[in-house]
């Protein structure tokens, strides 16, 4: 029991000495005892060695932590660099896809549907033809009116001196010719009115066709609306199917992403409008033409939500 108490006393003295808790008198007393106590000397030496080893171990741990932090920073920078490269590659692919799609649409438009320039050419051609017919008809009417006036002036003289039946026959033939030309002018005017009516009907048909195409759903995008998306971001509004867009469509979500959040709006002609660097809440205030529109809220690596709305 006595040895244990002595051992504990020595350990306490060594601990207080190493921590600097001694007063000057206590320190002088400890040094005198240290000179005459070999066991205390050995214990002090062991404790000093242990403290040195602990300090070295702590320094090594700190150095290791710093190295790990540097490795993490390097990996983070490398990930950002790779992400930027991936984003650039995606932009190039989108541009190539857009160019190919526009080229295909131009070919389809040229082969299947009359372009706006062809329609305009037909319209102005019809106007030019109608104008020409109107000018010709007007000149013929003026000419016939002049002949009618001359005939009215010459009628009394012919009645007074008329003695030959052949003169009456000539007069009848002149009146018949005048009547025939009037019929031709009336027929030409009727044809002009028909052409104008036909042109107006064509324009109305084209307008109705364009409206129908503007609201024509895109099967590929409709199918994607029904697909489930997994994202760390939860979209609160709007609904995925909006009946009528009124320039106050609010996009609000919860959660954050290290990547940029952006919105793409696609019309029935597959033309895309992009809104970048979005934060919640975001209000869509774009003026859109009548038709059906699809929207995709996403980042470069994931799709948050898809939906559509109508502009009536």
C-alpha positions in Angstrom: 0.0 0.0 0.0 2.9 2.3 0.8 4.6 1.7 -2.5 1.3 2.6 -4.4 1.0 5.8 -2.4 4.6 6.7 -3.2 4.1 5.9 -6.9 1.0 8.2 -7.0 2.9 10.9 -5.2 5.8 10.8 -7.7 3.4 10.9 -10.6 1.6 13.9 -9.2 4.8 15.7 -8.6 6.1 15.0 -12.1 2.7 16.2 -13.6 2.8 19.4 -11.6 6.4 20.0 -12.5 5.8 19.5 -16.3 2.7 21.7 -16.1 4.6 24.5 -14.3 2.4 24.5 -11.2 5.2 24.8 -8.6 6.0 27.9 -6.7 9.7 28.8 -6.4 10.0 27.1 -3.0 8.2 24.0 -4.2 10.4 23.9 -7.3 13.6 24.2 -5.2 12.4 21.4 -2.9 11.5 19.2 -6.0 15.0 19.7 -7.4 16.7 18.7 -4.2 14.6 15.5 -4.0 15.2 14.8 -7.7 19.0 14.8 -7.1 18.7 12.2 -4.3 15.9 10.0 -5.8 16.9 7.8 -8.8 13.4 6.4 -9.2 12.0 10.0 -9.5 14.7 10.8 -12.1 13.8 7.7 -14.2 10.0 8.5 -14.0 10.6 12.1 -15.1 12.7 11.0 -18.0 10.0 8.6 -19.2 7.3 11.3 -18.9 9.4 13.8 -20.9 9.9 11.2 -23.6 6.2 10.4 -23.6 5.3 14.1 -24.0 7.7 14.5 -26.9 6.2 11.5 -28.6 2.7 12.9 -28.2 3.7 16.3 -29.6 5.3 14.6 -32.7 2.2 12.5 -33.2 0.0 15.6 -32.9 2.1 17.5 -35.4 1.9 14.5 -37.8 -1.9 14.4 -37.5 -2.1 18.1 -38.2 0.1 17.7 -41.2 -2.0 14.8 -42.4 -5.2 16.8 -42.0 -3.7 19.7 -44.0 -2.7 17.3 -46.8 -6.2 15.8 -46.8 -7.7 19.4 -47.0 -5.4 20.2 -50.0 -6.4 17.0 -51.7 -10.1 17.9 -51.2 -9.6 21.4 -52.6 -7.8 20.0 -55.6 -10.5 17.4 -56.2 -13.1 20.1 -55.9 -11.3 22.3 -58.4 -10.9 19.4 -60.8 -14.6 18.6 -60.5 -15.6 22.2 -61.3 -13.2 22.1 -64.3 -14.7 18.9 -65.6 -18.2 20.2 -65.0 -17.4 23.3 -67.1 -16.0 21.1 -69.8 -19.1 19.0 -69.8 -21.4 22.0 -69.9 -19.5 23.3 -73.0 -19.8 20.0 -74.7 -23.6 19.9 -74.0 -23.9 23.4 -75.4 -22.1 22.3 -78.6 -24.4 19.3 -78.9 -27.5 21.5 -78.4 -26.3 24.0 -81.0 -25.6 21.1 -83.5 -29.0 19.6 -82.8 -30.8 23.0 -83.2 -29.0 23.6 -86.6 -29.9 20.1 -87.8 -33.5 20.6 -86.7 -33.9 24.0 -88.3 -32.4 22.6 -91.6 -34.9 19.7 -91.5 -37.8 22.0 -90.8 -36.8 24.2 -93.7 -36.7 21.2 -96.0 -40.1 20.0 -94.8 -41.5 23.5 -95.2 -40.2 23.8 -98.8 -41.4 20.3 -99.8 -44.9 20.1 -98.1 -46.2 23.6 -97.2 -46.2 26.9 -99.1 -43.9 29.4 -97.6 -44.9 32.9 -96.6 -43.1 34.2 -99.6 -45.1 32.0 -102.0 -48.3 33.1 -100.3 -47.4 36.7 -100.6 -46.5 36.2 -104.3 -49.9 34.6 -105.0 -51.6 37.4 -103.1 -49.9 40.3 -104.8 -50.2 38.4 -108.2 -54.0 38.2 -107.6 -54.1 41.9 -106.8 -52.2 42.8 -109.9 -54.5 40.7 -112.1 -57.6 42.2 -110.5 -56.2 45.7 -111.1 -55.5 45.0 -114.7 -59.0 43.6 -115.3 -60.5 46.6 -113.5 -58.5 49.0 -115.8 -59.5 47.2 -119.0 -63.1 47.0 -117.9 -63.2 50.7 -117.1 -61.7 51.6 -120.5 -64.2 49.4 -122.3 -67.2 50.9 -120.3 -66.0 54.5 -121.2 -65.6 53.5 -124.8 -69.1 52.0 -124.9 -70.6 55.1 -123.2 -69.1 57.3 -125.8 -70.6 55.2 -128.6 -74.0 55.2 -126.9 -73.9 59.0 -126.7 -73.0 59.2 -130.4 -75.8 56.8 -131.2 -78.4 58.9 -129.3 -77.3 62.0 -131.1 -77.6 60.3 -134.5 -81.0 58.5 -133.9 -83.3 61.5 -134.7 -81.6 62.0 -138.1 -81.8 58.4 -138.9 -85.5 58.2 -138.1 -86.3 61.2 -140.3 -84.4 60.0 -143.4 -84.9 56.3 -142.9 -86.4 54.9 -146.1 -84.4 51.7 -146.5 -85.0 48.5 -144.5 -81.3 47.8 -144.7 -80.5 50.8 -142.5 -82.8 49.5 -139.8 -81.0 46.2 -140.0 -77.6 48.0 -139.6 -78.9 49.8 -136.6 -80.2 46.6 -135.0 -76.7 45.0 -135.5 -75.0 48.0 -133.9 -77.3 47.7 -130.8 -76.7 43.9 -130.6 -72.9 44.5 -130.7 -73.2 47.1 -127.9 -75.3 44.7 -125.7 -72.7 41.9 -126.3 -69.8 44.0 -125.2 -71.7 45.1 -122.0 -72.2 41.4 -121.2 -68.5 40.7 -121.6 -67.6 43.6 -119.2 -70.1 42.4 -116.6 -68.7 38.9 -116.9 -65.1 40.2 -116.4 -66.2 42.2 -113.3 -67.8 39.1 -111.9 -64.6 37.1 -112.4 -62.6 39.8 -110.6 -64.9 39.7 -107.6 -64.6 35.9 -107.5 -60.8 36.1 -107.6 -60.9 38.5 -104.6 -63.2 36.3 -102.7 -60.9 33.2 -103.4 -57.8 35.1 -102.2 -59.6 36.2 -99.0 -60.7 32.6 -98.4 -57.1 31.3 -99.0 -55.8 33.8 -96.4 -58.4 32.8 -93.9 -57.6 29.1 -94.4 -53.9 29.8 -93.9 -54.6 31.7 -90.7 -56.8 28.9 -89.4 -54.1 26.3 -90.3 -51.4 28.3 -88.5 -53.6 28.5 -85.3 -54.2 24.7 -85.4 -50.4 24.1 -85.8 -49.7 26.4 -82.9 -51.8 24.2 -80.5 -50.6 20.9 -82.0 -49.0 18.8 -79.2 -45.5 17.3 -79.6 -45.7 13.6 -78.9 -42.1 13.3 -77.7 -42.6 16.0 -75.1 -46.0 14.8 -74.1 -44.5 11.4 -73.2 -41.8 13.0 -71.1 -44.4 14.8 -69.0 -45.5 11.4 -67.6 -42.0 10.3 -66.6 -41.0 10.5 -63.0 -38.1 12.7 -62.1 -35.8 12.3 -59.1 -34.2 15.5 -57.8 -33.0 17.0 -54.5 -35.0 20.1 -55.3 -38.8 20.0 -54.7 -40.9 22.2 -57.0 -43.9 23.8 -55.2 -45.4 25.7 -58.1 -46.6 25.9 -60.8 -48.8 23.0 -61.7 -47.5 20.8 -64.5 -50.5 21.6 -66.7 -51.7 25.2 -66.9 -54.8 25.9 -68.9 -54.2 29.6 -69.7 -51.0 31.5 -69.3 -51.5 35.1 -68.1 -47.9 36.4 -67.8 -47.7 35.6 -64.0 -46.5 32.0 -64.0 -44.5 31.7 -60.7 -41.8 29.0 -60.3 -41.1 28.3 -56.6 -39.0 25.5 -55.2 -37.3 24.3 -52.0 -33.8 22.9 -51.7 -30.5 24.1 -53.2 -28.1 22.9 -55.9 -24.4 23.5 -56.5 -25.2 23.8 -60.2 -26.9 26.6 -62.1 -30.7 26.2 -62.3 -32.3 27.3 -65.6 -35.6 27.1 -67.4 -36.3 26.2 -71.1 -39.6 27.0 -72.8 -40.4 25.2 -76.1 -43.2 26.1 -78.6 -45.0 23.9 -81.1 -42.3 24.6 -83.7 -39.7 23.3 -81.2 -38.2 26.7 -80.8 -36.5 27.1 -77.4 -36.4 30.2 -75.1 -33.9 29.9 -72.2 -33.9 31.7 -68.8 -30.6 31.2 -66.8 -29.3 31.8 -63.3 -32.7 31.4 -61.6 -33.4 31.8 -57.9 -36.7 31.0 -56.1 -39.2 32.4 -56.6 -39.0 33.2 -60.4 -41.9 34.9 -62.2 -42.2 34.2 -66.0 -43.3 37.5 -67.6 -42.6 36.7 -71.2 -45.1 37.7 -73.9 -45.9 34.6 -75.9 -47.9 34.1 -79.1 -51.0 31.9 -79.0 -50.2 28.2 -78.8 -49.0 25.3 -76.7 -45.7 25.6 -74.8 -43.6 23.0 -72.8 -41.2 24.0 -70.0 -38.3 22.2 -68.3 -36.8 23.3 -65.0 -33.3 21.7 -64.8 -29.6 21.8 -64.1 -26.8 20.5 -66.2 -27.0 17.1 -64.5 -30.7 16.6 -63.7 -34.2 17.5 -64.6 -36.2 19.0 -61.7 -39.7 19.1 -63.3 -41.5 19.3 -66.7 -44.8 20.9 -67.5 -46.8 22.8 -70.2 -49.1 25.7 -70.5 -51.5 27.2 -73.1 -51.6 30.8 -74.4 -55.1 31.5 -75.7 
